[in-house]
Amino acid sequence: MHQAGDTRTSARHSRPWLGRRAPAALLITCALAAAGCGGGQEAKDEPAFSTPTATQTVAEPTRTTALTALPRTVARVRDELRGIPQQGLVLGSPSAPVSIIEYGAFECPTCAAVHGNVLPQVIERYVRTGKASLEFRGLAGDSASPARDLALGAHAAAAQGRGWDFVQLAYLRSLEHGGALPEPSARLAAALGLDVQGWSNGLETPARSAQIRAAANVAAVARFSTYPVFLVRARDNPGHPFIVLTDPSSVRAFAGAIEKAQKRGV
């Protein structure tokens, strides 16, 4: 995990930003309100996103000894997501009682490990059943890079109803490449059967650049020091602080955060 500290698997990492963390909770709530689910206006004079240099491996990520054929990985993604609605980069019912928002970076090996080993179970148990929705917000810098191409590519794929397919495929291929970045984003789009010309034409738009900038601004204002970070909250209580999950290395960690969010929603 990209991080600046120890995040061993424990329920203490699924903690609400409440009490002594209340000022941070207010910061993140205000930042999210400004960014909005669609990215909103590009914030000015905010710190630029930078990826922490320290890393930690989460939950012994499963890696193949040889590269799996791309069509086989595409088939796995389709099986995992088949029948689950997608709206933009939100997976699951937009009216699900619990909202989960992920902040992750495509160059983060632990993000890939979580997407490969943990999120499929979370999706099956909570998203497919309508108990929670899952939104992805990709972090990337302003300069051109393969990671930024992937973040923009996810938004462009979302315009064709396949945003989460793109996100999962990119992370799974990263695992299969031993933690390195996967194939170029255009190859992933083609493998998913997207209209590649339309996808390519809609990559670098002001709106999508603003969405990536907004995600980076939230991460900077909230001072996230680990990736991925998951924010969990009852949908009926948007004014309440998020439960911040910084150690998403097991389904149990998600279960604890979701249970707390449900109790707050009562």
Rosetta blueprint (number, residue, H / E / L):
1 M L
2 H E
3 Q L
4 A L
5 G L
6 D L
7 T L
8 R L
9 T L
10 S L
11 A H
12 R H
13 H H
14 S E
15 R E
16 P E
17 W L
18 L L
19 G H
20 R H
21 R H
22 A H
23 P H
24 A H
25 A H
26 L H
27 L H
28 I H
29 T H
30 C H
31 A H
32 L H
33 A H
34 A H
35 A H
36 G L
37 C L
38 G L
39 G L
40 G L
41 Q L
42 E L
43 A L
44 K L
45 D L
46 E L
47 P L
48 A L
49 F L
50 S L
51 T L
52 P L
53 T L
54 A L
55 T L
56 Q L
57 T L
58 V L
59 A L
60 E L
61 P L
62 T L
63 R L
64 T L
65 T L
66 A L
67 L L
68 T L
69 A L
70 L H
71 P H
72 R H
73 T H
74 V H
75 A H
76 R H
77 V H
78 R H
79 D H
80 E H
81 L H
82 R L
83 G L
84 I L
85 P L
86 Q E
87 Q E
88 G L
89 L L
90 V E
91 L E
92 G L
93 S L
94 P L
95 S L
96 A L
97 P L
98 V E
99 S E
100 I E
101 I E
102 E E
103 Y E
104 G E
105 A L
106 F L
107 E L
108 C L
109 P H
110 T H
111 C H
112 A H
113 A H
114 V H
115 H H
116 G H
117 N H
118 V L
119 L H
120 P H
121 Q H
122 V H
123 I H
124 E H
125 R H
126 Y H
127 V H
128 R L
129 T L
130 G L
131 K L
132 A E
133 S E
134 L E
135 E E
136 F E
137 R E
138 G E
139 L L
140 A L
141 G L
142 D L
143 S L
144 A L
145 S L
146 P H
147 A H
148 R H
149 D H
150 L H
151 A H
152 L H
153 G H
154 A H
155 H H
156 A H
157 A H
158 A H
159 A L
160 Q L
161 G L
162 R L
163 G H
164 W H
165 D H
166 F H
167 V H
168 Q H
169 L H
170 A H
171 Y H
172 L H
173 R H
174 S H
175 L H
176 E H
177 H L
178 G L
179 G L
180 A L
181 L L
182 P L
183 E L
184 P L
185 S H
186 A H
187 R H
188 L H
189 A H
190 A H
191 A H
192 L L
193 G L
194 L L
195 D L
196 V H
197 Q H
198 G H
199 W H
200 S H
201 N H
202 G L
203 L L
204 E L
205 T L
206 P H
207 A H
208 R H
209 S H
210 A H
211 Q H
212 I H
213 R H
214 A H
215 A H
216 A H
217 N H
218 V H
219 A H
220 A H
221 V H
222 A H
223 R L
224 F L
225 S L
226 T L
227 Y E
228 P L
229 V E
230 F E
231 L E
232 V E
233 R E
234 A E
235 R L
236 D L
237 N L
238 P L
239 G L
240 H L
241 P L
242 F L
243 I E
244 V E
245 L E
246 T L
247 D L
248 P L
249 S L
250 S L
251 V H
252 R H
253 A H
254 F H
255 A H
256 G H
257 A H
258 I H
259 E H
260 K H
261 A H
262 Q H
263 K H
264 R H
265 G H
266 V L
